[in-house]
Amino acid sequence: MSTAKALLAGKRTLMIGQTSSFIGRFDGKLGANLHCCPYYKLVPISNGCPYYCTYCYLAFVYRKYSAFIKININYNTMFKQIRKTISLTRSKTSFNMGEMLDSLALDHITNLTNKLIPFFSGFSNAYLMLLTKSSNIDNLLAIKPNEHTVVSWSLNAQEPIELYESGTANLSERIRAAKLCQDKGWRLRFRIDPGILYHNWQAGYADLIQKTLTNTKPENITLGMLRLLPGHLRFAKDAYGNRARTLCDYEFVKGATDGKLRYPLQERINFYSFLIDLIRSFDKNASISLCRETHDIWNIFKDHCDPKKCNCVVW
């Protein structure tokens, strides 16, 4: 079976099981020249998600492991591990359920939001981060919102969504879902990441910002750009064919201490400058941050972006 067929088959297969570990610690350390904030990864669903994003690093990470998606249902263990982690953490901390999976893609099956949101509301120093490319919000609209859960949408211009985010909600569907959640009372954030360069990208991202900020008022917008490990680049070309070639046919550069390839510095400066100016034209006081960027980028945008208010820092 080809790599592409194996990936697709795995995303159509659900396994019910258990796990011994629901929580992983990300310490924010990616090397000397990168900035990122620490948080806990909450992983009740293993091996990725049902979406088929060309750039997804999880497909690369899990390529040698089980292809299927595994829902871990030993929830008593999960809650015990969360309680223990919180008890050992004096400061406020985030539990990010969107780092290793899409938080809402399977929520109609797992009902995890119904379990986790009331649970986190009982702690003064712990917060749940939900990150999604879906419009699967029925459970959220039926739950009473509280300050200890943040709902964040991963957004992109419509053309990259169509080309590289197969199976996900389109841009209009995501914005509509976000607006419904904000109107309900949920804390709302956006993550425009990965930013992707393509012909006439300025028009696509201008449309994204206009549609987003005329319909919603997020408490934060985090920006990031495409970054791939060299092996991931080769894997994507093999697994996704023409979809990956249009994505990866670019002069990526090395230099960051996480080992990932990125667009050249000036291209990233141009992209961030364009988006920041657009966002400020709608809201001059908008909270903007950057995701996993190098110190030289942070130094350029230090007057426009706050490293303490990135998507994963939710208090």
ABEGO torsion letter per residue (X at the ends): XBAAAAAAAAAABBBBBBBABABBBBAGBAEAABBBBBBBBBBABBGEBABBBAABAAAAAAAABBABBBBBABAAAAAAAAAAAAAABABBBBBBAAAABBAAAAAAAAGAAAAAAAAAAABAABBBBBBBABABAAAAAABBBBAABBBBBBBBBAAAAAAABBGBBBAAAAAAAAAAAAAAGBBBBBBBOBBBBBBGAAAAAAAAAAAAAAABBBABBBBBBBBBBAAAAAAAAAAAEAAAAAAABBBBBBGBAAGBBBBBAAAAAAAAAAAAAAAAAABAABBBBBBGBBAAAAAAAAAABBAAABAABAX
